């Protein structure tokens, strides 16, 4: 004999689908934050204000159901009564939500960071320090998970647990700026007394309720906000300039939520990290697959190892004429338009190939693959979830014929890095000429947030920074960043912000190679060939001995302690370092 339980009182079809098992309640609520940047904004402060109410759902995959617009009938094995009103579940929901919040409160910590960012105008020193506050939470292994931008360029980190007046010193064990995640450790055993770790859950479905717990700006106590999942897709991670799987939620979030957990049921659904500038109640959390990939890499290698890339630029093939031109017929895929020479894909692929499938998953003409529940995401997600040195199977259409290739995936670095955290910029000073590798933070600091849309000379430099790929391992884009005026370099002051192509006729690989060519000492003169501007290439010629003497004078005049950054020196360079800095 089967008992049937009815849930009434205006329950929607969405709620009815979830109210399938009275014994399993899942409470979910989201959290997010805001900041000052363009579009998405990473935070360096804290969490959000919140109401502690949580949305409850009940589910059971084994129960059979019949639904109407205002009720749901539960199948066998749910015989506790004939009819249960939704209002009768509210006390149970509140009780369980309180338990979940209490669990989170014993895991979530407030993080206090002192940081000092690099100065790209004066690369031998940092900017003045600043203090920020954010959130984090405990995971297994007595570790604290937070955002990378919370501890970027840190000099000192403290953490404080809920209900305690004491701050404890923390150290950064690993940091992944691409995925905006970091792991902290605390040596004090006193800190860990009464602390609980949170478990990672799964990617939530649309309209799932989530709660965000953390320490937003506007107060010092812990805060909770709630919301629902509104979108799941690959999203630009602003801090690391990468594109990875993220979850969009709606919630009123303030600066300081960075690093706080987003709770769904009794597990973590993600980590709050950025929001959309100019929009209301649109925030983003780092998804669990990305978090697990980061943690697994750290546990396996002892440090952050990065996310893999195919090293390809691909074009959609939604137009019928382009599909006919490449003889795709009924096949679907994406067109290869550019290949990184350092990627393993360059060994088997060429421009104008069509990638049909990745690891057996067909790629649509809009470069998406099936995800779940009739959702689709770009196939880059499959690539990013690969571990370094893992292989992948590619099905490729080339010249009208289908071929299968096996390639090995690796993290790939661009010629011009999109970010540079936790270290001083590299530099080398010779005769007042300051040489540096070009980075996007350099362009941002020199030309402002709109560095990619500037004057003619700058646009040439910026365009190459965005488009050029490395041709050799270890290659850097070296520029003459500025000229510290002196008699030795008079007349060369207008040649700053140009790329250095050659030194004494030899092409420059990177900054360390440039230093070695300059300090060769076998030639009377040192010649620099610069890429130039709209008026052609430029040349700088210096007498080596006079320039070497002038270097010491210029360093002393500008109170520069060393003539080069520490990453350019080694044991064999000790004599050179002394010569350049005394």
N, C-alpha and C positions, 0 to 999 in steps of 0.2 A: 504494500500500500504506500502511495506517495503523498507526501504533504506538500502544499504549495503556499509560499509566503508572498504576500502582495505588499509592495511599497507604493504608497500613494502621496497625496498632498502636493500635486503640481510638479512632480519630478519630470525633468526633460528627458528626451531620448538619449542625450549625451550622458546624463547622470545614470539613467536606467541601465545603460550598457555596462557601467562600472559597478553598480550595486549588485554584485553576483555572489558574494561570499561574506556573510556577516562576521566571520571570524578573522578576516584579514583586512585591516584598515591601512591604507597608505596615505600618509599626509605629505603634501608637497607644497612648497612655496618658494618663489624666486627672489633674487636680489641683484642689484646693479648699481652703477655709479656714473658720475659725470666728471668733466674736467675742462681744460682749456687747450684745445687743439683744433684741427680741422677734421670734420667728419666724425670718425670714431675718436674717442678720447680715453687714453689710459689714465689711471688714477694713481696718485701717490699720497692719498690722505687716509681714508677710512671707509666706513660703511654707510648704510642708509637708516633713516628712521623707519619705524615699522609698527604695524599692529601684530599682535601675537596670534591672531586667528589663522587657522590652517584649513585648507580645503581637503575634505576626506573623500576617498574613493574606495570601493570594495570590488574585488575581482576574484573570479574562480574560473579557470579555463575548462574545468571538468563539468560544470553545471550546465544543464540545458535551460533555455529561457524562452519565454514568449513575452513580447513587449507591446504596449500600446503607447499613446502619446503621454499618458500621465501615470503609468504604473509599469512594474516589471514583475513577472511571475518567476520565482526561483524553482529550480528542478528538485530532484530527490536529495535527501540528506540535509535538508534545511528545514527541519520540522519543529522549530522552537515555538511557533505560533502561527496563527492564520494570517494576520495582517500586522505590519510594522510601519508606522508613520515615520517619515523622514525626521520629523521633529524629535522623535524618541531616540534617534541615533545621535543627536547633537551632544548630549552629555558625554556619551562614549567618545565621540570625536574630540571633544575638548580635552577629555582626560588623556587620550593618546597623544594629542598634539602637545600638551604640556610635557609629557614624557619625552617626546622628540626634541622639544626646545631645551629641556633640562639636559638631555644628552649632549646637544650641541654646545650648550653653555660650558660644559666641562671639557670641551675640545677646542673651541674658538679662542684665539688669543689676539691681543692688540700688539702691533709691531711698531716700534719707534726706530726710525732710521735717520742717521746723520750721513749725508752724502756730499760729494764734491765733484762737480762735473768738469770735464776737460775744457781747456781754453784753446780753441783752434787759432786764435790770433796770436797767442803766446803759448805754443805747444809744450814748452818746458815747465809749465806750471798749471795748477788747477784754478777753477773759479772759487769764490768764497763758499763755505759750507752752508747747507740748509738742513732744516729738520722737518720731517714729515711723519705722518702716522697712517697706518693701514691695518689690514686684518690678515689672519692666517688660521689654519686649523691643523690639529694633530692627525697624522696617519700612522699606520703600523710601523713598528721599528723605532719608536720614540723620535719621530721626525715631524717637522712642521712644514706644511705646504703653503705657499703664497705665490704672488705674482713676481716675475722677474723685475718689472719696473718698480716694484716696491723697494728692492735692494740694489738697483742699478747704481753703479759708481759709489757704493757705500763705503764709509770709513768706520762706522760703528753701528751696531744693531742691538736693540734691547727688545724683550718680549714681556708681556704681562698677562697673566691668566685672569679669567673672570672672578671677581670677588676678592682679589688679592691686591694689596697696595704696593707689592714688591716687583721691581723690574729685574729681569735676569738677562745676563749677557748671552747673545746667540751668535753663532758663526754660520756663514753660508757654505753649505756642503756642495751644492751643485746649482747651476743656473742655466736655463735655456731661454735665451732672449727671443728666438724665433717663435716659440710656443708660449712665451710670457709666463714661465713657471720657474719657481725656485724652491729648494729644500733647505731648511734651517735645522740646526741641531743645538741643543742646550745641554751643557755639561752638568749643571746643578741637578742633583738627585731630588732636592727639595722641590724644585719646579714640577717634577713629574708626579708628585703625590696628588692623588685624586683626579688625575687627568685621564680622559678616555680618548681612544682613537676612533675616527669615523671611517666607515667602509665606502668604497666606490661602488656606485650602482651601474645603471645602464643609461643609454640615451633616451630621454623621455619622449613620449608621443605628443603630437599637437594637442593643445588645450589641457595637458596635464598640469596640475597645480604644483607649484614649488615655493619654497621659503628661502629667503636669504638672511644669513646671520652674520653680523659683523659690527664694526665700529665706525659709523659715518660721522662726517663733520657736523658740528652742532651740539655735541654732547660727548661725555666721556664714558658712559655706560654702554653695554651691549645693546644692539638694536636688531629687530626682525621685521622684514617686509614680506609681502606675499604677492604672487602674480601667477600667470599661466604661460606655458610655452606657446609661442606664436609662429616660430619658424625654425627649421633646422637645415643648415646649408654651409658650404664653405664661405668663410668670411675673412676679410682683410684684418690681420692682427697688426694694429698700428704700431705697437712698441717694436716688434721684430720685423715689420715689413714683410710678413709672410701670409700665405693664404691657407688656412686650416679649418677643419670642421668646428663650428661654433653653434650655439643655441641662442636664439633671440627670445626674450621674455618681456613682459610688460610689468613695470614696477616703478614706484617713485624712489629713485636712488640718489644719494648725495656723494660727493667726494669722500673717500675713506673706506669705501666698500671693497676696494681692491684686495684680492686674495681671500675674501670671505667665502665660505662654502654655500652652495645652493643645495638645499635639502629636498629630496623627494622620498616620501615614506621615511624609512630609517636609514637611508643611504644618501651619499653625495651624488648629485646629478651634474655638478660642474663647479667651476670657480669663477666668480664675478671678476670682470677685467676691463670692460670698456662700454661706452654707450654711443649713441648717434647724436652728433651735435645738431641742434636746431629742431630736433624732434622730441615729442613728449612720450614718456613711458616706453622707450625703446632702448633696451640694454642687452648686453651680450655676455654669455658665460662660456668658458672653455669647456669643451665636451669631454666626457670620460675617456673615449678612445685616445684622445690627444694626451690626457693626463697619464693614462696607463703606459702609453708609448714612451713618454718622458721618464717616468719612474723606472720602467723596465730597462731602459738604456743606461740609466745611472747605476742601477743595481748590477747590471751585467759588466759594464766597463769601468765603473768607479767614477765616472764623470759624464757630463752631457755629451752626446755623440751627434745630435742633429737629426733632421728629417731628410729623407731621401728625395731626389729629384731625377726625372728623366733627362733633364738638360735640353728640353725641346720647347720651341714656341710653335703652337698649333693653331690652325685656322678652322673655323666651322665650315661645313659643307652643306648648308641648308639650301643653297641655290641650285636649281635643277641643272643649269648649264654647266656649272663647275663639276657636278657629279658626272654628267655625261662626258665632259672633256677628259676626266681621269678614269673613265671606263668603270665606274663604280656599279652600274646597273642597279641591282636590288640591294647591294651592300651598303652599310652605313659606317661612318668613321670620321676622322679629322685629318686635315692636311698638314704635313710637317713643313713649316716655313723657315725655321732656323734651328741649328743644332749646336750645342756647346761642344767644342773640340775636345774637351777634357772628359766628357761623359762616355760611358761604355756604349751608349746608343749610337754614337758617331761611328763606331766600328761596323755596324750593320745597316744603319739607316742613312738616307740621303734626302736632300730637299725634294719636295713634291711627292714623297711617299705618303700613303694613306694608312693610318693606324686604325685597324678594324676592331681589335679586341685587346684587352689587357688581362692576363691570367684567365683567359677563357670568358671574360665578361664582355659582351658586345658594347661598343661605344656608339652612341647615337650621333647623328649629324650635328647636333648642338653641343657635342662633347660631354653629354651626361650619361650616367649609367643608373640602373635600378638601385634604389636604396632600401625602401621598406614601405609597406602600406601605400603603394602607388606613388611614393615620393621618388624624386630623382635628384642626384647631385653630380657635380663634375667628376670625371674619372681621376682627377688629381688626388682625390681622397684615397683611392686605392694605392696610388704611388706613395703618398706620404706615410701610410701605415706600414710600409715595408721597413724592415730593419736594415741597417747598413750591411753591405756585402751579401744581402739576399738576392736571389735571382727572380726574374719575372719573365713570363712568356708573352711575346708580342705577335699578333697576327697582322701582317702588313700586306697591303696591295701596292705593288711596284710594277710599273709598265704593264698594267692589266693582269698581272699574275699574283696569286696569293702565296705568301711565304710565312713560315713560322720561325721566329728567332728567340733565342734566350739571351738576356742581358743581365748584367750585375748592376745593382743600384747603389749609389753612394750619395751622401750629402755633397752638394756642389756650391762653391763660393763664387760670387760674381767678381768681375774685375774691379768694380768700384763698390765696396761694401755699403750696405744700406744702413748699418748701425755699427757703433763701436763703443762698447761699454766696459767699465771696470779696468781700464788701462789708459795711460797717457797716449796721445797720438805719437806716432813715429816722426822724427825729424832729423835733419842733418844740416849743419850750418858750415859754410865754407866761404870766406871772404865776404861775409854779410849776406850771402845768398841762402835763403831758407828753403830747403827741399823737403817735400812731404808726399806721402801717398795720398791720392785723391779719395775722399770718402763722401758719402751723402751728408753726414753731419757737418763736414767742412763746408759744403755748399750751402747748407741750411744756415750756418752761422755767418758766413760771409755775405750771402745774398738774400737771406730771409726765407720765410716759408714758401714764397713763390719763386724759389731759385730756378725751377724748371722753365720759367717763362721770363727771361731777362733780356739784356741787351745783346748785341751781335756777338761780341767776343765771348761773353759769358754763356750765351745760348749754345755756341759751338762746343764749349767745354762741358756744359751740362748735358747736351744731347749725346755726346760721346760717353759720358758717365752712365747714361741710362741704357745705351744700346750696345756698346762694345763688349765682347766676350774675351776671356783670357785664352791665349793660344798656347801657353806653356804653364806647367805647374809652378806656383810661387810668383807668378807675374803680378806686378802692381802698376797702376797708372800714376807715374811720378810727375809732380808739378813743381814749379818755382812759385812758392806761395807768397813770398814777399822779399823785399830787399832792404836790409838794415844799412842805411846810408853811411858811406865812408869814401875817402878819396879813391880807394882801390876799385870801387864799383860804380863810380860816377858815370852817368850816361846809360846805365842799365836798369835804372829804377822803374822805367815804364814797361819792362818785360815780365813783370810779375803775372801770375795766374795763367801761365802757359805751360804746356806739357814738355817735359824733357825727353827727347827721343834718343839722343846719343851723347856719349862722353868720349872725347878723343876718337871719334869715328866708330865706336862700338855701341850697338844698341843696348839700352838699359833694360834689365829684367825687373829689378825691384830696387828699393832704396838701399839695401845693404850692398847690392852690386854696384850702385852708383858711387857709394862711399869708397869701395875698393878701387874703382876706376880712377877716382879723383886722387886718392892717396897712393897711386902707383909710384909716383916720384921719378919715373924713368924719362919723363919728358919735361922740357923747360916750361912749356905752356899747357894749360888745361883748357880744352875747348868744349863748350856745351852747345848742342844743336837743339833748338826749341821748335815745337810744332808751329807756332806762329798764329796770327789772326787772319783777317781778311786780306792783309797785304803780304802774305807769304811767310816763310820760315824766318827765324831769327837766330843769331849766333852770339855767344858770349865767349870771349877769350881772356884769360887771366894768366899772369906770370905766377908759376906755382910757388916759388919761394916767397915772393912778396905777398901773395894771397895767404900763405900759411902764417906769416907774421901778422898780417892784418886781422886774421881770424881771432887771435888771442886778444888783440886790442879791442875789437868790436864786442867780443863776449864780455870783457871787463866793463866797457862803456855802458852796455845794456844790462848789466848785472845778471847775466845768464850763467848758471853754474856749470853747465856742460854743453859741449858743442854738438852733442848727438843724444838721442834717446837711448835708454839702457838696452833695448832690444837689438841694437846694432852692434853692441860690443860683446866680446868674448875674451877668453884668457889671452889670445894672441893679439888682441886689440888694446891691451892695457897701455902700451906706449903711445898709441894713437890717441886714446882718450885723454891722457895727460897733456899731450901736445895741443889738443883742441880746447882744453879747459883751463890752462894755466897762462 
